[in-house]
Amino acid sequence: MEWFLAAANLKAVHVPYKGSPAAAMAIVAGDVQLLLTVAPALLPLVQDGKIKLLAVTGAQSINRQNYDMKALRKIDAARHCHQAEVSGPGLVGALLALWNDVDPALDAEYNDWHGREHVPERLNVPGILWARRYLRASPVPTMPRYLTMYGLRDADVLESEAYDRLLREPTPWSFRMRPALVNISRWVCTIHSEAEMDASQRITVLALSDEQAGGPVGLKTWLATIRTDGQVVGRRQPQHRPLPWMKPGQGQGIDGQWLVCLANDDNCGVEGPAAVAGTSYSRLTVG
């Protein structure tokens, strides 16, 4: 990596990981923005559209008998064009947002489980393109302590057999942690608008009713007045099936039809339409 940065006259912070799989998961989660590694570690993620392949290097051509042809076509395009548009804004058609608190006695174990097993497990589901974990930074607890967002190809991903299997067949660790989760609220949204916010370490989140937002037009007008480094706006889908393992008392309803996420530290105290206060969240790691 140091040689590449010097040769390309670039400045970046080198973040070492214990092996290519962990580094690849960091790329998917948005914790780092660039990875140099061997091709086999990346091909499944390229095929699923979870990462963007920029270039392939090597003294000789890749042996086509050893790799999937669909992925190799993307590699060939990257060789000639220096960029392969495999993921990014526009490919995410839906968003899953999940808020929760956790039993304080298990808070440390929760973060270990959630960052090392739960979220990486879901990133293996075809159609789940990225995941981001957040911790509430606002001093006033207007929303639960933790927020996890998943970028989806479309909402049908949550009806797939691969995703359903994770709900039906939890790992022993997941089975142990599920009862510790409280104040769970789960929104499935269609993407209304999206702009890059991968690198943002803090976001402001607002849950708005249609009346508060002023509908799509009013929301667009308000967003035009906000300075931001990126945003995701989603419209909640009604009557989406709840998590089948939840027990009475574990849920907490967060009302609203619009989810607005603004990426910019300056927006920590922003008020939305109708003076709705935003809740600030700080980025956590995955993997």
MINU-493482 format. One line per field, with one value per residue (C-alpha): x, y, z; residue in three letters. Coordinates in steps of 0.2 Angstrom, whole numbers, plus 5000, padded with zeros to 4 digits. Layout:
N
X <- c(X; ...)
Y <- c(Y; ...)
Z <- c(Z; ...)
aa <- c(ALA; ...)
% end
This chain:
287
X <- c(5000; 5014; 5022; 5006; 5003; 5020; 5019; 5002; 5007; 4993; 4990; 4981; 4981; 4986; 4974; 4981; 4969; 4971; 4969; 4959; 4942; 4942; 4948; 4935; 4921; 4928; 4926; 4908; 4904; 4912; 4925; 4939; 4938; 4952; 4959; 4973; 4972; 4972; 4957; 4949; 4945; 4935; 4927; 4911; 4908; 4911; 4898; 4885; 4888; 4894; 4910; 4917; 4932; 4943; 4958; 4968; 4987; 4998; 5012; 5001; 4983; 4972; 4969; 4951; 4949; 4950; 4938; 4919; 4917; 4904; 4917; 4931; 4921; 4920; 4939; 4942; 4931; 4941; 4958; 4952; 4942; 4951; 4934; 4920; 4904; 4898; 4891; 4887; 4872; 4858; 4860; 4852; 4833; 4828; 4834; 4832; 4834; 4833; 4834; 4837; 4843; 4851; 4851; 4865; 4873; 4876; 4881; 4899; 4895; 4881; 4894; 4906; 4892; 4884; 4899; 4909; 4895; 4877; 4880; 4894; 4882; 4869; 4882; 4883; 4865; 4863; 4856; 4861; 4874; 4881; 4878; 4882; 4881; 4879; 4878; 4867; 4877; 4863; 4862; 4843; 4837; 4824; 4828; 4835; 4854; 4859; 4854; 4859; 4856; 4857; 4857; 4846; 4845; 4826; 4814; 4811; 4829; 4820; 4808; 4823; 4827; 4844; 4838; 4824; 4836; 4845; 4829; 4824; 4841; 4850; 4868; 4870; 4877; 4862; 4850; 4858; 4858; 4840; 4831; 4843; 4837; 4823; 4815; 4816; 4809; 4811; 4808; 4809; 4810; 4810; 4824; 4817; 4834; 4852; 4869; 4886; 4889; 4900; 4914; 4904; 4907; 4892; 4874; 4858; 4842; 4824; 4808; 4795; 4776; 4770; 4762; 4778; 4788; 4776; 4775; 4789; 4789; 4790; 4804; 4814; 4812; 4818; 4833; 4839; 4842; 4853; 4872; 4877; 4890; 4878; 4860; 4848; 4830; 4818; 4799; 4793; 4784; 4768; 4764; 4780; 4782; 4789; 4804; 4797; 4807; 4802; 4792; 4779; 4788; 4803; 4796; 4795; 4786; 4794; 4781; 4783; 4783; 4800; 4817; 4830; 4849; 4860; 4879; 4888; 4894; 4887; 4870; 4870; 4858; 4847; 4829; 4818; 4802; 4789; 4804; 4806; 4823; 4835; 4845; 4864; 4872; 4891; 4898; 4903; 4914; 4909; 4920)
Y <- c(5000; 5012; 5009; 5012; 5029; 5035; 5030; 5038; 5053; 5051; 5054; 5041; 5033; 5015; 5004; 4986; 4972; 4953; 4946; 4950; 4944; 4957; 4971; 4967; 4968; 4985; 4991; 4984; 4993; 5009; 5010; 5012; 5018; 5008; 4991; 4982; 4963; 4947; 4944; 4928; 4938; 4951; 4941; 4936; 4954; 4960; 4948; 4953; 4972; 4976; 4984; 4994; 4986; 5000; 4991; 4974; 4973; 4959; 4954; 4941; 4939; 4930; 4912; 4912; 4894; 4898; 4912; 4915; 4923; 4936; 4943; 4942; 4952; 4966; 4964; 4966; 4982; 4989; 4985; 4995; 5009; 5010; 5009; 4997; 5004; 4989; 4998; 5015; 5028; 5022; 5003; 5005; 5003; 5001; 5004; 4994; 5005; 4996; 5005; 4997; 4998; 4984; 4977; 4988; 4973; 4966; 4982; 4977; 4960; 4967; 4977; 4963; 4952; 4965; 4971; 4954; 4942; 4949; 4963; 4953; 4938; 4949; 4956; 4938; 4939; 4943; 4960; 4967; 4980; 4988; 4990; 5004; 5004; 5020; 5025; 5039; 5055; 5067; 5070; 5069; 5051; 5055; 5039; 5022; 5021; 5011; 5012; 5000; 5004; 4992; 4997; 4984; 4981; 4981; 4977; 4959; 4955; 4954; 4940; 4930; 4912; 4918; 4932; 4921; 4908; 4920; 4924; 4905; 4898; 4910; 4906; 4902; 4919; 4927; 4916; 4922; 4941; 4942; 4943; 4957; 4969; 4981; 4997; 4989; 4999; 4993; 5003; 4996; 5011; 5014; 5026; 5043; 5051; 5047; 5055; 5048; 5048; 5033; 5042; 5052; 5048; 5057; 5058; 5067; 5056; 5063; 5052; 5063; 5061; 5066; 5081; 5087; 5084; 5093; 5079; 5075; 5093; 5101; 5089; 5093; 5111; 5110; 5099; 5112; 5124; 5111; 5110; 5092; 5080; 5067; 5061; 5047; 5050; 5035; 5033; 5020; 5005; 5001; 4984; 4976; 4960; 4962; 4951; 4934; 4931; 4947; 4945; 4957; 4972; 4972; 4984; 5003; 5012; 5026; 5035; 5043; 5040; 5048; 5044; 5058; 5055; 5069; 5067; 5082; 5086; 5103; 5096; 5089; 5101; 5103; 5105; 5097; 5103; 5109; 5111; 5092; 5089; 5078; 5065; 5063; 5047; 5042; 5029; 5012; 4999; 4982; 4967)
Z <- c(5000; 5004; 4988; 4978; 4988; 4984; 4965; 4963; 4973; 4985; 5004; 5014; 5031; 5030; 5041; 5044; 5045; 5050; 5033; 5017; 5023; 5038; 5026; 5013; 5026; 5031; 5013; 5013; 5029; 5023; 5037; 5024; 5006; 4997; 4998; 4989; 4990; 4981; 4969; 4976; 4992; 4982; 4968; 4978; 4984; 4967; 4960; 4973; 4969; 4987; 4981; 4967; 4958; 4951; 4944; 4943; 4943; 4939; 4927; 4919; 4914; 4927; 4923; 4917; 4922; 4940; 4942; 4939; 4921; 4926; 4939; 4926; 4913; 4927; 4929; 4911; 4910; 4925; 4915; 4900; 4908; 4925; 4934; 4935; 4942; 4953; 4968; 4973; 4973; 4962; 4965; 4982; 4980; 4998; 5016; 5032; 5047; 5064; 5081; 5098; 5116; 5125; 5143; 5151; 5159; 5141; 5132; 5129; 5123; 5112; 5103; 5101; 5094; 5083; 5075; 5073; 5070; 5067; 5054; 5044; 5044; 5035; 5023; 5016; 5010; 4991; 4989; 5005; 4998; 5014; 5032; 5045; 5064; 5074; 5092; 5098; 5102; 5106; 5125; 5125; 5122; 5109; 5100; 5105; 5108; 5093; 5075; 5061; 5043; 5028; 5010; 5000; 4981; 4985; 4999; 4992; 4999; 5016; 5009; 5002; 5008; 5013; 5024; 5031; 5036; 5047; 5056; 5058; 5062; 5074; 5079; 5098; 5101; 5092; 5102; 5118; 5113; 5106; 5123; 5128; 5114; 5119; 5111; 5094; 5080; 5062; 5046; 5028; 5017; 4998; 4993; 4989; 4986; 4990; 4990; 4995; 5014; 5016; 5024; 5037; 5055; 5061; 5055; 5060; 5059; 5058; 5058; 5050; 5047; 5030; 5037; 5046; 5030; 5019; 5007; 4994; 4988; 5005; 5010; 4994; 4997; 5015; 5011; 4998; 5013; 5022; 5020; 5020; 5015; 5010; 5013; 5012; 5012; 5012; 5013; 5025; 5018; 5027; 5035; 5032; 5042; 5060; 5066; 5070; 5086; 5095; 5111; 5119; 5127; 5116; 5103; 5103; 5089; 5081; 5071; 5054; 5036; 5031; 5036; 5034; 5037; 5035; 5035; 5042; 5059; 5058; 5057; 5074; 5081; 5065; 5066; 5053; 5045; 5058; 5070; 5073; 5082; 5074; 5083; 5081; 5079; 5078; 5067; 5075; 5066; 5058; 5059)
aa <- c(MET; GLU; TRP; PHE; LEU; ALA; ALA; ALA; ASN; LEU; LYS; ALA; VAL; HIS; VAL; PRO; TYR; LYS; GLY; SER; PRO; ALA; ALA; ALA; MET; ALA; ILE; VAL; ALA; GLY; ASP; VAL; GLN; LEU; LEU; LEU; THR; VAL; ALA; PRO; ALA; LEU; LEU; PRO; LEU; VAL; GLN; ASP; GLY; LYS; ILE; LYS; LEU; LEU; ALA; VAL; THR; GLY; ALA; GLN; SER; ILE; ASN; ARG; GLN; ASN; TYR; ASP; MET; LYS; ALA; LEU; ARG; LYS; ILE; ASP; ALA; ALA; ARG; HIS; CYS; HIS; GLN; ALA; GLU; VAL; SER; GLY; PRO; GLY; LEU; VAL; GLY; ALA; LEU; LEU; ALA; LEU; TRP; ASN; ASP; VAL; ASP; PRO; ALA; LEU; ASP; ALA; GLU; TYR; ASN; ASP; TRP; HIS; GLY; ARG; GLU; HIS; VAL; PRO; GLU; ARG; LEU; ASN; VAL; PRO; GLY; ILE; LEU; TRP; ALA; ARG; ARG; TYR; LEU; ARG; ALA; SER; PRO; VAL; PRO; THR; MET; PRO; ARG; TYR; LEU; THR; MET; TYR; GLY; LEU; ARG; ASP; ALA; ASP; VAL; LEU; GLU; SER; GLU; ALA; TYR; ASP; ARG; LEU; LEU; ARG; GLU; PRO; THR; PRO; TRP; SER; PHE; ARG; MET; ARG; PRO; ALA; LEU; VAL; ASN; ILE; SER; ARG; TRP; VAL; CYS; THR; ILE; HIS; SER; GLU; ALA; GLU; MET; ASP; ALA; SER; GLN; ARG; ILE; THR; VAL; LEU; ALA; LEU; SER; ASP; GLU; GLN; ALA; GLY; GLY; PRO; VAL; GLY; LEU; LYS; THR; TRP; LEU; ALA; THR; ILE; ARG; THR; ASP; GLY; GLN; VAL; VAL; GLY; ARG; ARG; GLN; PRO; GLN; HIS; ARG; PRO; LEU; PRO; TRP; MET; LYS; PRO; GLY; GLN; GLY; GLN; GLY; ILE; ASP; GLY; GLN; TRP; LEU; VAL; CYS; LEU; ALA; ASN; ASP; ASP; ASN; CYS; GLY; VAL; GLU; GLY; PRO; ALA; ALA; VAL; ALA; GLY; THR; SER; TYR; SER; ARG; LEU; THR; VAL; GLY)
% end
